[in-house]
Amino acid sequence: MTRARRVLGSLAIGLIFFLESKCSSGRPLGASSGAVADVVAGYERQRSRAWDPARRFKALFKAEVSPTVGAVGRGYLSVWWDGASGVLTWRTSAPIGGAGRGGILRVKESGGETAVREDGPQLSKRLAAPDLAACILGTPDAPGEAQLPFEETPRGLRLRIDGSKRTALLNGEGKPIELAFPGGEVVTLQPGEGVPRRIEARGRDGRAILTLESYGPWPPSEKIPPL
């Protein structure tokens, strides 16, 4: 075999392996363990900032809820987050999706009991309290070491949050752009400063979209409007 034929044969074999690896796994070419580590480290920084116990903020979202059955609901959702107590208080300008005008979402455990959703905003009926808060804050409260195994996809690094079907798809900076939950709900996020600029939840019950209007600190002296 001539040298030219050997070179062409090597190129052909290389092309076959390239196509097979790209089609079978969907893993982005050129990803290194260092790049993956940087993304996971970025996620950990994002998570630590979002769930900092000293963090207090208020935010206003424009809301649109499109249930599978029923009329579309539109209005505004206001939230107040107290990281020390793990409580998210919310109010709406009008009943949206049958969720009422406001309530309290307790995320952290109290007295050894599992965190419960007392009354959460109607982003999805099937999301647990920590999952709803994760959507508002923009990231789950799960440390980096709990994220393995992970999956490299063309859209980014997907982390498995726990032993269930909870996953987080991260962009190159480690910020979640999509959250998936055990009940089949998928929530896409547009990362922003402090909280996501846009939150879209899709599931069996329909779709809900929150668009950020304002975000800022919540002084301890500022009272929450009564129901």
C-alpha positions in Angstrom: 0.0 0.0 0.0 1.4 3.4 -0.9 1.9 6.1 1.6 -0.9 8.2 0.0 -3.4 5.4 0.4 -2.4 4.8 4.1 -2.9 8.5 4.8 -6.4 8.5 3.1 -7.3 5.3 5.1 -6.3 7.0 8.4 -8.4 10.1 7.6 -11.4 7.9 6.7 -11.2 5.9 9.9 -10.8 9.2 11.9 -13.9 10.6 10.2 -16.0 7.5 11.0 -15.0 7.7 14.7 -15.8 11.4 14.8 -19.2 10.9 13.4 -20.0 7.9 15.5 -19.0 9.6 18.7 -20.9 12.8 17.9 -24.1 10.9 16.9 -24.1 8.3 19.7 -23.3 10.4 22.8 -24.0 14.0 21.9 -21.0 15.0 24.0 -19.4 18.3 22.8 -16.0 17.8 21.3 -13.0 19.3 23.1 -14.5 19.3 26.6 -11.9 18.7 29.2 -12.0 17.7 32.8 -10.7 21.2 33.7 -13.6 22.8 31.8 -16.1 20.6 33.5 -14.6 21.4 36.9 -14.9 25.2 36.1 -18.6 24.8 35.2 -19.3 22.9 38.4 -17.3 25.4 40.5 -19.4 28.2 38.8 -22.6 26.4 39.8 -21.4 26.1 43.4 -20.7 29.9 43.6 -24.1 30.6 42.1 -25.8 28.2 44.6 -23.9 29.7 47.6 -24.9 33.2 46.7 -28.6 32.3 46.0 -29.1 30.4 49.2 -27.0 32.6 51.5 -28.8 32.7 54.9 -28.0 36.5 55.1 -29.8 37.2 51.8 -33.1 39.1 51.7 -34.7 40.4 48.6 -38.0 41.4 47.0 -38.9 40.9 43.3 -41.8 41.6 41.0 -42.7 39.4 38.1 -45.3 39.7 35.3 -47.1 36.4 35.4 -49.1 34.4 32.8 -50.6 31.0 33.6 -52.0 28.8 30.9 -53.7 25.7 32.4 -54.4 22.6 30.4 -58.0 23.2 31.2 -59.4 26.6 31.9 -58.8 30.2 31.1 -55.4 32.0 30.9 -54.6 34.0 34.0 -52.5 37.2 33.9 -51.3 39.5 36.6 -48.3 40.3 38.7 -46.5 38.2 41.3 -44.5 39.8 44.1 -42.1 37.7 46.2 -40.1 38.4 49.4 -37.3 36.0 50.3 -35.7 35.6 53.8 -32.7 33.3 53.6 -32.3 33.0 57.3 -35.7 31.5 57.9 -36.0 29.9 54.4 -39.4 31.5 53.9 -40.7 32.9 50.6 -43.8 35.1 51.0 -45.8 35.9 47.9 -48.7 38.1 46.7 -50.5 38.4 43.4 -52.4 41.3 41.8 -55.3 38.9 41.1 -56.0 35.2 41.6 -53.9 33.5 38.9 -54.5 29.8 38.1 -56.7 29.3 41.1 -53.8 29.8 43.6 -55.4 32.7 45.6 -53.9 36.1 46.3 -50.9 35.1 48.4 -49.3 32.8 50.9 -46.1 31.5 52.5 -43.7 28.9 51.2 -41.6 27.4 53.9 -38.5 25.8 52.4 -36.2 24.8 55.3 -36.8 22.0 57.7 -38.3 22.9 61.1 -38.2 20.7 64.2 -36.9 17.8 62.1 -39.9 17.8 59.8 -39.6 17.7 56.0 -40.0 21.1 54.3 -43.6 21.5 53.1 -45.3 23.7 50.7 -48.0 25.5 52.8 -49.2 27.7 50.0 -47.0 28.4 47.0 -47.4 30.5 43.9 -49.1 28.7 41.0 -46.0 27.9 39.0 -46.9 24.2 39.2 -49.1 22.2 41.5 -46.7 19.3 41.5 -43.5 21.0 42.6 -42.4 20.6 46.2 -41.5 23.7 48.3 -37.7 23.5 47.7 -38.3 23.0 44.0 -40.5 26.1 43.7 -38.0 28.2 45.6 -35.2 26.9 43.4 -37.1 28.2 40.4 -37.5 31.6 41.9 -33.9 31.8 43.2 -32.5 30.4 40.0 -30.7 27.3 41.4 -31.3 24.3 43.5 -29.9 24.2 47.1 -27.7 21.2 46.4 -23.9 21.4 47.0 -21.5 20.5 44.2 -20.4 17.2 45.6 -24.0 16.0 45.3 -24.1 16.6 41.5 -22.3 13.6 40.2 -22.8 11.8 37.9 -23.2 14.4 35.2 -23.8 14.4 31.5 -22.2 16.6 28.8 -24.7 17.7 26.2 -24.5 20.0 23.2 -26.5 22.6 25.3 -24.3 22.4 28.4 -23.5 20.3 31.4 -26.4 18.5 33.0 -26.1 17.7 36.7 -28.1 15.1 38.6 -29.2 16.8 41.7 -30.1 13.8 43.8 -31.2 10.1 43.4 -34.5 11.2 41.9 -35.1 12.7 38.4 -34.0 16.2 39.5 -31.5 17.6 37.1 -30.0 21.0 36.3 -28.7 22.0 32.9 -25.9 24.6 33.2 -24.4 27.1 30.8 -20.7 27.8 30.5 -20.7 29.9 33.6 -22.3 27.2 35.7 -25.7 29.0 35.9 -28.8 26.8 35.6 -30.8 27.4 32.4 -33.1 24.4 32.8 -34.4 22.4 35.8 -36.2 19.1 35.5 -38.2 17.5 38.3 -39.6 14.0 39.2 -43.2 14.8 38.3 -42.2 15.6 34.6 -42.1 19.3 35.1 -39.4 21.2 33.1 -38.6 24.8 34.0 -36.4 26.9 31.7 -34.5 29.9 33.2 -33.0 33.0 31.7 -30.2 33.8 34.2 -30.1 37.3 35.6 -28.6 39.3 38.4 -30.1 38.1 41.7 -33.0 36.1 40.2 -33.8 34.8 36.7 -35.1 37.4 34.2 -37.5 34.8 32.9 -39.0 31.6 34.3 -41.1 29.2 32.2 -42.6 26.1 33.7 -44.1 23.3 31.6 -45.9 20.2 32.8 -49.1 18.1 32.7 -51.1 21.0 34.3 -50.1 23.5 31.7 -47.6 26.3 31.4 -46.6 29.3 33.5 -44.3 32.2 32.5 -42.8 34.7 34.9 -41.0 37.8 33.5 -38.9 39.9 35.9 -40.0 43.5 36.3 -38.0 44.6 39.3 -35.5 43.2 41.9 -33.8 44.7 44.9 -33.0 44.3 48.6 -35.7 43.8 51.2 -34.9 45.9 54.3 -35.9 44.2 57.7 -38.0 47.3 58.5 -40.2 47.0 55.4 -43.4 45.2 56.0 -45.1 42.8 53.6 -48.6 43.9 52.4 -51.4 42.0 54.1 -53.6 39.6 52.2 
